[in-house]
Amino acid sequence: MIELHAVTGLPEIAPGDDLGALIAKRSDLADGDILVVAQKVVSKMEGRLRDMREITPGAQAIELARRNNSDPRQVQAVIDESVRLVRTERVIIAETRHGFICANAGVDHSNVPGEEVLSLLPVDPDASAALLRDRVRELTGRSVAVIVSDTFGRAWRIGIQNVALGVAGMPPVIDYRGKDDDFGRTMMGTVVAVADELAGAAELVMNKTDRVPAVVIRGYRAAGEPGTGRQLVRPAEEDMFR
C-alpha cells in the first residue's frame, strides 16, 4: 500500500533557508521514503528569484508582450531563461537550459511574495534533489529519495500535471523493453516515467493553495539503479516534432 503524507507547517521560505532541516523537523521519515518537494520552495531557498523592477526589456520582449498582452519585463525574464522559443503566440512555450519544454521557461509569478518578484527554475534540479537528500540523511539518519517537482502543461491534454524536474536516490524510469507482457509478447517501447507518476500523486496532496510544498510517499519501491531527472528529458534527435 502506498501512503502520501503532507509535510505541513513550513514557513515562507527565503534565500539561504535550510529547507532540508525545516522538512526533517516536520516529518517522520523512514528509510525508503520518497520526498517530493515543490520547485517553488527550492527556488526560493536557492535565491532563484528575479525582481522585475531590475529588468530592462529588449525589443523582442516588448514585441512579444504587446502581441500577447503581457508584461515585457516578465517576457524578458522568460527569454533570458530560454535557449529556444518553440511558440510565441498566446503563450510562450520555450526550451530551457535543462532541456525542458514548458510554458514561459518555468518563470512564474504565483506563490511568490512581492508584486514584482518572479520565480525561476533551479539551475540544476538534480543537484538540488541530491543536496536535500544528503541534508535529510545527515539530520535524520534516514535514506530517502528526493524528487523536485513542478507543474507542466501537456500537449493535446487539458490541465497541468506535476512532473519530476530533479531526482536523487531512485530510478526515474522503469524500462520494460525486451520483457514479455502477460501474453508472451515482447515489449518494444514501454518505458514508464515513475518519477513523474510519483510527482503527480504528490500533487493530489500539495494542491495549489494549501501551502503544502512537500509530501512524503511511503510504500513504493522502484526497481533499478538510482538515476536523475535529466534521464526524463527526451534527446533532441528522438523528438518527433522538432
Disulfide bonds with the S-S distance in Angstrom:
none
